[in-house]
């Protein structure tokens, strides 16, 4: 009986420890990924003066919306679009 109680307590303790380590490791990995992934891309884009989002509008427009340009294009224009 005492051994069963010890085993249940040990199992619950390991489970809580694993969940705690999981939270710390995930937070660390996500932070590193954000800083080196998103941050590096943003820094490189700023150094090259690239605009990844077209957010400038004229004074006459009230929105950022741009209509869909669904006209037919040549195959060359579609080839390397991404």
C-alpha positions as CSV (number, residue, x, y, z in Angstrom):
1,X,0.0,0.0,0.0
2,X,2.7,2.4,1.0
3,X,4.7,1.6,-2.2
4,X,1.6,2.3,-4.3
5,X,1.2,5.7,-2.7
6,X,4.9,6.4,-3.2
7,X,4.7,5.4,-6.9
8,X,1.6,7.7,-7.5
9,X,3.4,10.6,-5.8
10,X,6.6,10.0,-7.8
11,X,4.6,9.8,-11.1
12,X,2.8,13.1,-10.3
13,X,6.0,14.8,-9.3
14,X,7.7,13.8,-12.6
15,X,4.7,15.0,-14.6
16,X,4.7,18.4,-12.9
17,X,8.5,18.7,-13.4
18,X,8.1,17.8,-17.1
19,X,5.4,20.4,-17.6
20,X,7.5,23.1,-15.9
21,X,10.6,22.3,-18.0
22,X,8.4,22.2,-21.1
23,X,7.1,25.8,-20.5
24,X,10.7,27.1,-19.9
25,X,12.1,25.4,-23.0
26,X,9.2,26.4,-25.3
27,X,9.5,30.0,-24.2
28,X,13.2,30.0,-24.8
29,X,13.0,28.4,-28.2
30,X,10.1,30.6,-29.4
31,X,12.0,33.7,-28.2
32,X,15.2,32.6,-30.0
33,X,13.3,31.8,-33.2
34,X,11.5,35.2,-33.2
35,X,14.7,37.1,-32.5
36,X,16.9,35.4,-35.1
37,X,14.2,34.6,-37.6
38,X,11.8,37.5,-37.7
39,X,14.3,40.0,-36.3
40,X,17.1,39.1,-38.8
41,X,14.7,39.3,-41.8
42,X,13.4,42.7,-40.6
43,X,17.0,44.0,-40.1
44,X,18.1,42.9,-43.5
45,X,15.1,44.4,-45.1
46,X,15.7,47.7,-43.4
47,X,19.4,47.8,-44.4
48,X,18.4,47.1,-48.0
49,X,15.6,49.7,-47.7
50,X,12.9,47.2,-48.9
51,X,9.3,47.8,-48.2
52,X,7.7,44.4,-47.3
53,X,4.3,46.0,-46.8
54,X,2.9,48.8,-49.0
55,X,1.4,51.0,-46.3
56,X,1.8,54.4,-47.8
57,X,-1.4,56.0,-49.2
58,X,-2.1,59.3,-50.7
59,X,-4.1,61.9,-48.8
60,X,-7.1,61.4,-51.1
61,X,-7.5,57.8,-50.1
62,X,-9.0,56.7,-46.9
63,X,-7.9,53.0,-47.0
64,X,-5.0,50.7,-47.8
65,X,-7.2,48.5,-50.0
66,X,-5.9,47.8,-53.5
67,X,-8.3,46.3,-56.0
68,X,-7.5,42.9,-57.4
69,X,-5.8,43.0,-60.7
70,X,-7.3,40.0,-62.3
71,X,-6.3,40.7,-65.9
72,X,-4.6,38.0,-67.9
73,X,-0.9,38.1,-67.9
74,X,1.7,36.3,-69.9
75,X,3.2,33.1,-68.7
76,X,6.6,34.8,-68.1
77,X,5.0,37.1,-65.5
78,X,3.4,34.1,-63.7
79,X,6.5,31.9,-63.8
80,X,8.5,33.5,-60.9
81,X,5.8,35.3,-58.9
82,X,6.8,33.8,-55.6
